[in-house]
Structures are given as C-alpha cells and as structure tokens.
Amino acid sequence: MLQNSDKKAWLIEHFAYEDDMLNFSFNKIFECLKQQEQKSLQMALECFLLHARNLLEFFYYRKNGKSYIRAIDFIESKQWEKLLPKKTARIIKLQKRIDNELMHLTDKRISGIPPEKSWDIDILLDFIVLTKIFKKNLPNEYKFN
C-alpha cells in the first residue's frame, strides 16, 4: 500500500513516466511512418498501446485489493467519479481491442491488413484530457509539473 508521504514521489516517477512514454511513442509512430520502418512502427505502436492501457486502468479501474495504484488513491473516489468523463466510444473500443489483440493471444486478433485492423491513435487526445483533469484536481500536496 502506498503511503501518503510517498504519493507525490510515485506520481513524479511512475505516472509521469506513463504519460511521457504515451506521448513519446505517439511521436515515434510518425517518425517510423516517414522513414517507412515497419518493425519500428509496430514497436512504437505497441508501446503506445501498452502505456494507453496502463493509463486507462489508472483512470477508470477501481481498487481491487491488489497493489495496483489508481487515480482514486490521490483524489477521493466520489470526487473523482464526478470529475471523470464517461468512457468515450474510442476508449471502449481501445480497451476491448487491446485486451483481445495485444495483451492476450486470442482468436479475436484480426488477420491480414483490412482497414479495421488499424489503431485509432488519435485517442491520445482523450488521454490528454484525462491527464489534465487529474492533475488539475490533485490535492496540493500531490501537485507536480
């Protein structure tokens, strides 16, 4: 269990890392597209999706008794529920696809290269909004840049 005295340091190191890597990998996707590096593009995309999933869980998932850290560890749960936007259709689709096509080997993986296999990386905008709401509403003792 994360102690109150350790929460700001945790945010600065771990939450900021997830946010930074989401943005970094988003930019890497475009670099790889320009350079037509298919394997690097796949790696950048998977990195983006991994960090998107981590942040999705951080913002939307409830505590489950495990050592997972959630937004409600920093902002009281009733207040966070009022602030947290409902999952967009993009987020719902992303969550389902990541679970079925990236995090697990399932028969739901899309074969070939049909249009529906491409990922909606514009979802970064949803995470920018969520991160701004979270950081703006952090109690003063946990605020960071």
C-alpha positions as CSV (number, residue, x, y, z in Angstrom):
1,M,0.0,0.0,0.0
2,L,1.3,3.4,-1.0
3,Q,1.8,5.7,2.0
4,N,0.6,9.4,1.7
5,S,4.2,10.5,2.2
6,D,5.3,8.5,-0.9
7,K,2.4,9.5,-3.2
8,K,3.9,12.6,-4.8
9,A,7.2,10.8,-5.5
10,W,5.2,8.0,-7.0
11,L,3.4,10.4,-9.3
12,I,6.5,12.1,-10.4
13,E,8.3,8.9,-11.2
14,H,5.7,6.4,-12.4
15,F,2.6,8.4,-13.5
16,A,4.7,10.9,-15.3
17,Y,6.6,8.1,-17.0
18,E,3.4,6.5,-18.4
19,D,2.3,9.9,-19.7
20,D,5.7,10.7,-21.1
21,M,6.0,7.3,-22.9
22,L,2.5,7.6,-24.3
23,N,3.4,10.9,-25.9
24,F,6.9,9.8,-26.9
25,S,5.7,6.6,-28.6
26,F,2.9,8.6,-30.3
27,N,5.6,10.8,-31.9
28,K,7.8,7.8,-32.7
29,I,4.9,6.3,-34.7
30,F,5.0,9.3,-37.1
31,E,8.8,9.1,-37.4
32,C,8.6,5.5,-38.3
33,L,5.9,6.2,-40.9
34,K,8.1,8.8,-42.5
35,Q,11.1,6.5,-42.6
36,Q,8.9,3.5,-43.6
37,E,10.3,1.3,-40.9
38,Q,7.6,-1.3,-40.5
39,K,9.1,-3.2,-37.5
40,S,9.9,0.0,-35.6
41,L,6.4,1.3,-36.4
42,Q,4.9,-1.9,-34.9
43,M,7.1,-1.5,-31.8
44,A,6.2,2.2,-31.4
45,L,2.5,1.4,-31.8
46,E,2.6,-1.5,-29.3
47,C,4.5,0.8,-26.8
48,F,1.8,3.5,-27.3
49,L,-1.0,0.9,-26.7
50,L,0.7,-0.5,-23.6
51,H,1.0,2.9,-22.0
52,A,-2.5,3.8,-23.1
53,R,-3.8,0.7,-21.4
54,N,-1.8,1.4,-18.2
55,L,-3.3,4.9,-18.0
56,L,-6.8,3.6,-18.9
57,E,-6.6,1.3,-15.9
58,F,-5.2,4.1,-13.7
59,F,-8.0,6.5,-14.5
60,Y,-11.0,4.2,-14.8
61,Y,-10.5,1.0,-12.8
62,R,-11.5,0.6,-9.2
63,K,-9.3,-0.7,-6.4
64,N,-9.3,-4.5,-6.3
65,G,-7.3,-5.2,-3.1
66,K,-4.0,-5.7,-5.1
67,S,-1.1,-3.4,-5.1
68,Y,-2.3,-1.5,-8.2
69,I,-2.3,2.3,-7.9
70,R,-5.3,4.1,-9.3
71,A,-6.4,7.8,-9.6
72,I,-8.7,7.3,-6.6
73,D,-5.5,6.8,-4.5
74,F,-4.9,10.5,-5.0
75,I,-8.4,12.0,-5.4
76,E,-11.2,10.9,-3.2
77,S,-13.3,8.3,-5.1
78,K,-16.7,10.2,-5.1
79,Q,-15.0,13.4,-6.3
80,W,-13.0,11.5,-9.0
81,E,-16.2,9.8,-10.2
82,K,-17.8,13.3,-10.7
83,L,-14.8,14.6,-12.5
84,L,-14.0,11.6,-14.6
85,P,-15.6,11.8,-18.1
86,K,-17.5,8.7,-19.2
87,K,-15.5,6.4,-21.4
88,T,-15.7,7.6,-25.0
89,A,-16.6,5.1,-27.7
90,R,-13.0,5.3,-28.7
91,I,-11.8,4.3,-25.2
92,I,-14.3,1.5,-25.0
93,K,-13.1,0.2,-28.4
94,L,-9.5,0.6,-27.5
95,Q,-9.9,-1.3,-24.2
96,K,-11.6,-4.2,-25.9
97,R,-9.1,-4.4,-28.8
98,I,-6.0,-4.1,-26.6
99,D,-7.3,-7.0,-24.4
100,N,-8.1,-9.1,-27.4
101,E,-5.4,-8.2,-29.8
102,L,-2.4,-7.1,-27.9
103,M,-2.3,-8.3,-24.3
104,H,-3.6,-11.8,-25.0
105,L,-3.3,-14.4,-27.7
106,T,-6.9,-14.8,-28.7
107,D,-8.9,-15.8,-31.8
108,K,-10.2,-12.2,-31.8
109,R,-7.0,-11.0,-33.5
110,I,-7.6,-9.5,-36.9
111,S,-5.7,-11.3,-39.7
112,G,-4.3,-9.7,-42.8
113,I,-4.3,-5.9,-43.2
114,P,-8.0,-4.9,-43.5
115,P,-8.9,-1.2,-42.6
116,E,-10.4,-2.3,-39.3
117,K,-7.0,-3.5,-38.2
118,S,-5.5,0.0,-37.9
119,W,-5.5,1.6,-34.5
120,D,-7.0,5.0,-33.7
121,I,-4.0,6.7,-32.2
122,D,-5.9,10.0,-32.1
123,I,-7.1,8.6,-28.8
124,L,-4.1,10.4,-27.4
125,L,-6.4,13.4,-27.2
126,D,-8.7,11.5,-24.8
127,F,-5.7,10.8,-22.5
128,I,-4.6,14.4,-22.7
129,V,-8.0,15.5,-21.4
130,L,-7.9,12.8,-18.6
131,T,-4.4,13.8,-17.5
132,K,-5.3,17.5,-17.4
133,I,-8.4,16.8,-15.3
134,F,-6.4,14.5,-13.0
135,K,-3.5,16.9,-12.5
136,K,-5.8,20.0,-12.1
137,N,-7.7,18.3,-9.3
138,L,-4.9,16.7,-7.3
139,P,-4.7,17.9,-3.7
140,N,-2.0,20.5,-3.3
141,E,0.4,18.0,-1.5
142,Y,0.5,15.9,-4.6
143,K,0.7,18.5,-7.4
144,F,3.6,18.4,-9.8
145,N,4.5,19.6,-13.2
